[in-house]
Amino acid sequence: MTDLSQLSNQQIRLARRPVGTPTGDDWQQTTEPVQAPPAGGLVVKTLALSLDPAMRGWMNEGKSYIAPVGIGEVMRAGGIGRVLASSHPKFAVGDLVSGMLGVQAYAGLTAEQAGRAGLEKIDTRMGSVTQWLNVLGMPGMTAYFGLLDVGQPRPGDTVVVSGAAGAVGQTVGQLARIKGCRVVGIAGGRAKCDWVVGELGFDACIDYKAGNVRAGLKEHCPKGVDIYFDNVGGDILDEVLARLAMHARIVICGAISQYNNTAPVQGPRNYLSLLVHRARMQGMVVFDYAERFPQAVAELAGYLKDGRMKSREDVVRGLENFPEALNRLFTGENFGKLVLQVADEVTGSR
Amino acid sequence: MTDLSQLSNQQIRLARRPVGTPTGDDWQQTTEPVQAPPAGGLVVKTLALSLDPAMRGWMNEGKSYIAPVGIGEVMRAGGIGRVLASSHPKFAVGDLVSGMLGVQAYAGLTAEQAGRAGLEKIDTRMGSVTQWLNVLGMPGMTAYFGLLDVGQPRPGDTVVVSGAAGAVGQTVGQLARIKGCRVVGIAGGRAKCDWVVGELGFDACIDYKAGNVRAGLKEHCPKGVDIYFDNVGGDILDEVLARLAMHARIVICGAISQYNNTAPVQGPRNYLSLLVHRARMQGMVVFDYAERFPQAVAELAGYLKDGRMKSREDVVRGLENFPEALNRLFTGENFGKLVLQVADEVTGSR
């Protein structure tokens, strides 16, 4: 058993509520001794953390689908870790686990905290550690239930997904293709577009940084858009609204274009297209589907195994680089699911 | 049989596409001789016409759920008429009919045109002529299918409806109450609010002209809004979005606040509330439910008969007053379903 008293826990805490894009001053780096696990609890060494657009929302005050991170608290983050010490009946030393570990090198959890953190053992025969933060983790679950439960794809449907090379988008598009849909991605830059078409098998991808989303949608969705899986909001949502097919479904997963706004959110001006096309726009939060995660993980792991699905993770190293790494999501610099590698022991991307 | 050659057909045609609120110059009044009915067709004398917010949309160019009215064409309008002459197998002289008669004193229709106009006999034992343009007509059908099929009310739900004293709103609210919901209206002015609460049995009504919609929603919807039936769009839609209950349903029926805009439509800035509350916003067009109209008419007529439902129509007289009358919808001057009485033979509102 590791001598915990030798370890020091590096942490990143929320120092204040950011206005617009978070800056270094919004964070505080702290160090604490690692404590012995509480009775019935455990200590987990963080291996890798998931960096997600939703984290920006958790930093804001106000009612949302989850309580905000408090000022002075360790920043909330999902991650993968290895159990260093445990008197929890479900977890043994050496187990690999996923859950809300927080932006820190070690997480000490009571049994009750482990439950709230959604701690579960993971099996790296189903996917690598980074894939467990991507296709087999929250982004994959979001893609799976958002597309299948909310979007309700039928073979032949035209599915458009924004943030196509990102964590959620890559799985949405590949899953839609597997379900027999025609898939059009929207991504920033030629490299991402080439990858989702060439590697992931999307039917087309529109490079929004190159310009004309409207013309691209017209060219690649001649019969209109049956499902739009929206990760970005803003102008792109409006362009897709203008191209809906009858009875279209829009899955509202996020609106990354709006998260650092200091002005009010840009509402979709073309929302009356919902009326014209008898269409619906529906929001979803992945945590609602927790009971069905195992079924989704099994299905997606099968696709990874048989090669019908690929994944790409963009790995940044070092807990101290968390603040800068997080901001790469909002500039679109990341290419693939953004992962912060916290300890050396991480199975690489595919 | 009436001597048709003695009749002249007064008509109102669309002279040009309005910019903003329609003005007198956007209309052209014409007079034509009434022709003998085409073989297999009929001539209908218009008794009353339905004036609806949707008509403003029909005057605009561009793709919508229905083709725009062409420049120079008789303005499209639904109405009730009496058959003056007929060689149509389904209609006999003297029958009362409803359908798209247009803003004209007489409609001459081929069998094919009668089909496209949705011509159907009406039974005034089920409701008065004006009620056949209201509860038993398109507004009632819109309320019925929008609330029940799209909104899917459950007993105990809190239902909010804007334009509460208007044609669609009055039926939405009463029907929701009959289905066991708590009903909160939003209307302009004390008189309308008093009427929907005192006469129609709404649980509360917020006077948006008096000010604070936000405070009113907070007071009257303490558990949030389960169903919002939206006839108005704009700021009110945003206020309701900010008060949604989990899994709320927003029925997008119209957006009268936006129809005369010369600026772009105001998109709902609070649309991410759909995500937070796992809610959906869905558009509907009443024509999609045509096959089920008889079932809805029978149910609503039953409520009128047993007194569980009331109706109010605001009747303006004279075809030539159509342009001014239509604009009353956009100022909110009408109180109840706006009807244009074209001929003297009209059963009045009770």
Interface residues (C-beta under 8 A of the other chain):
Chain A: K63 S64 Y65 G233 D238 I252 C253 G254 A255 Q258 P264 V265 Q266 G267 P268 R269 N270 Y271 L272 S273 L274 L275 V276 H277 R278 A279 R280 M281 Q282 G283 M284 V285 D288
Chain B: K63 S64 Y65 G233 D238 I252 C253 G254 A255 Q258 P264 V265 Q266 G267 P268 R269 N270 Y271 L272 S273 L274 L275 V276 H277 R278 A279 R280 M281 Q282 G283 M284 V285 D288
